[in-house]
Amino acid sequence: MAPQKRALAEDLRRIFLVLGISVRRYAGRRYITASSVTRYLNGERIPPWDFIAGVIADVQEAQAPLTPGAEAALRELHREALKSNQHSSEVQALQDKLAEADEDTRRIKTRERALEEALRDRESQLVGVRGRCRNLETQFEEQRLAHRAEVELWQSEYAWLQEECGDLQEQVIYLQEALAVARAELIAAEDRCHRLETRLEIVEELGEQEQGDEAPSIVTMLEEADRRSSVPELVRAVGDLELRTRKAVASELVRSASQSRTIEEVAGLLAALRQAGFDAHAQTALPAMVMVRSVDDSSALARELFREGLEEYVLILVQASVKFHQPEDVTAFVVALHQAGLPQHAESLLQAVAVVRPLPDLVSVSLALAEGELDDTVTAAVDTAAAQRSVGDLVALSITLRDSCLGRYADRLQATAAATRSASDVAELIRSLSSHGLERDAECVFENTQNRSVGHLIPLIHVLRDGRAWTVLSQAAQRRPLNDVAVLINELYMAGRHQLATDLLMLTMRTRSDTQIRQLISALDTVTPGSMAVVAAAVRTLTPQEAAAFLTRMDRYGLPEHAQTIFRCAVYDDLVGHAGLFLTALAKAGSHHARLDVLREHASAMGIETMAQLMLALESALLTDHLDTVIQAKFLECPVLDIVLLASRLIGGGDLRGDRAVQRVLDHVIRVRSLTDQAALLAALQSAGISAHADWLMAEALKTHGRHFKAQLKREETKRGRRVRS
């Protein structure tokens, strides 16, 4: 016997001897015949693994257990022994699969019971929570009715208190103002005392009596800052106040001087303060200037400050204009800045208005500046609004601009938003424009956003509806570089949108050249999971005729491996009718995959499962010549057991095509195989329970071979009888 069978029998006998009981006694324990146990132990028949597992379990009960390594080695030896007998090997493989399937079934049933228990528990909890909610709603309604009268009483009390608070607030404001005045007077008095003390000390030290007027007080300087004090005197006064922590008075001094002096003096004062380190007081005075001085003064001051190199002060003026100016003043300030040689600051001012001011203000300024020398500045502001405003503001701004006859700015707004905003914002903008009846604007945004990078198109496809998503993909297939198309196909495949990925691939193949398609396949191979997976997914979504045309194109592009993948996916599909239509389309197209020699090569490498699928497909397509070629390539010299397994697989689905395919195989067996094989096949079919085909084989064989087959059949029966008796 084979070495594997001999080794298995020896190891099994060695383990069995540990039990110390007879074969007949063990057979009675296991409810099997003693002759079967004997055949297992002498190697005449390979036992099923259940028998060996039972022996191992009995040995463990006898306090002589096998090690895990020894058990694993025995299992491996059992599998090697089964390989020497193909039928036993396939039977064991099927038994293993059945055991795994049974284990999966039991595990799923356990999980099902657990989920059912969890569901019942959650449903009971839900009922309880709903009951509590109803109780709380009832209690709330009762309390609301009970306290309604109290609420009305307290509301009137609250209204009276609000009036009282308003009166008190006015008094607080008045008292705060009075307190500020008193504090200013106190500071002035303290300053006067300080000056007098200083003069007194000097007089006492020198022993001289000086004549002269007192230095002007801070109040006097605040009142006469525009007439008497020079810029250096103001700076020294600010420094003196800073040293004595009179910062508020110092800021008020600078503010007063800035509001009353000429622009040249104000610029000089601010520059001197900056040089002396009093930057905070200068910055405090600038917003007040914007509120009280004219636009021309503000623009002239901006020009002077820019000449002095104080550009940050110019920006403070711009920020104050954005905050405090009315739209007409903003417009005038923009024009003045531009005429003063500060176009960048004019543009910054208008961009800030576009971002923070209400939409009517922006439209008013744009309307005033449109069609002039500042048209480019308005366009830049519109671009800024498109990039930073909310989607709702963009829609409202578009409508307002069009109502104001500024349609070109609305077009610019939408084009910039489509080119700069995120995919979700663009999709929301398109939907909002469409909902407001601006279909043309929505289409403009949709068209412009497709010109962006592929990194923008991928999220855009996911947030758009399928109709618009396909429009994006179709334009990408015709216009985009092949690397971008490959990225789109791969992203759609990875996201599970196989139909869109397939449609994009098919459209690209129809619109591009053969060289470009080869480049596309190469680009798909550079990313995970590769072109093969994409092609296989495409075959599962195509019709049989489309799959056949797909395979033909792959052959034309010089991609045989991809063509083979398409053939396997289409033919080995569980839907036999689809596979038959696919083969029919290949035959009509004259594909070399439908040639008999190529089909013979395919068949020679197939297993029983795939062979049965191919034969059913050929029978469904009525390709009898191809079916005969497959049978001749695989079943004229194979073991009889393979034919029985094939017949079981073909008729397992209860399909008439399977019965016809089996009869065709048997017809070839009758015409080509020996009488010995035919008789053995008849016996095997009967043993497998395929009685209808066994009867058909017997009738056809007797009709063809007559008494020779009958004699061979008797010899086969005699041989089997002897085997049973032995």
Secondary structure as GFF3:
##gff-version 3
##sequence-region A 1 726
A	DSSP	alpha_helix	3	19	.	.	.	ID=ss1
A	DSSP	alpha_helix	23	30	.	.	.	ID=ss2
A	DSSP	alpha_helix	34	42	.	.	.	ID=ss3
A	DSSP	alpha_helix	49	61	.	.	.	ID=ss4
A	DSSP	alpha_helix	68	83	.	.	.	ID=ss5
A	DSSP	alpha_helix	86	206	.	.	.	ID=ss6
A	DSSP	alpha_helix	218	223	.	.	.	ID=ss7
A	DSSP	alpha_helix	231	243	.	.	.	ID=ss8
A	DSSP	alpha_helix	247	260	.	.	.	ID=ss9
A	DSSP	alpha_helix	263	276	.	.	.	ID=ss10
A	DSSP	alpha_helix	279	292	.	.	.	ID=ss11
A	DSSP	alpha_helix	295	307	.	.	.	ID=ss12
A	DSSP	alpha_helix	311	324	.	.	.	ID=ss13
A	DSSP	alpha_helix	327	339	.	.	.	ID=ss14
A	DSSP	alpha_helix	343	356	.	.	.	ID=ss15
A	DSSP	alpha_helix	359	369	.	.	.	ID=ss16
A	DSSP	alpha_helix	375	388	.	.	.	ID=ss17
A	DSSP	alpha_helix	391	403	.	.	.	ID=ss18
A	DSSP	alpha_helix	407	420	.	.	.	ID=ss19
A	DSSP	alpha_helix	423	435	.	.	.	ID=ss20
A	DSSP	alpha_helix	439	449	.	.	.	ID=ss21
A	DSSP	alpha_helix	454	463	.	.	.	ID=ss22
A	DSSP	alpha_helix	466	479	.	.	.	ID=ss23
A	DSSP	alpha_helix	482	494	.	.	.	ID=ss24
A	DSSP	alpha_helix	498	511	.	.	.	ID=ss25
A	DSSP	alpha_helix	514	525	.	.	.	ID=ss26
A	DSSP	alpha_helix	531	541	.	.	.	ID=ss27
A	DSSP	alpha_helix	544	556	.	.	.	ID=ss28
A	DSSP	alpha_helix	560	571	.	.	.	ID=ss29
A	DSSP	alpha_helix	576	589	.	.	.	ID=ss30
A	DSSP	three_ten_helix	592	594	.	.	.	ID=ss31
A	DSSP	alpha_helix	596	604	.	.	.	ID=ss32
A	DSSP	alpha_helix	608	620	.	.	.	ID=ss33
A	DSSP	alpha_helix	624	634	.	.	.	ID=ss34
A	DSSP	alpha_helix	640	651	.	.	.	ID=ss35
A	DSSP	alpha_helix	656	672	.	.	.	ID=ss36
A	DSSP	alpha_helix	675	687	.	.	.	ID=ss37
A	DSSP	alpha_helix	691	705	.	.	.	ID=ss38
A	DSSP	alpha_helix	707	725	.	.	.	ID=ss39
###
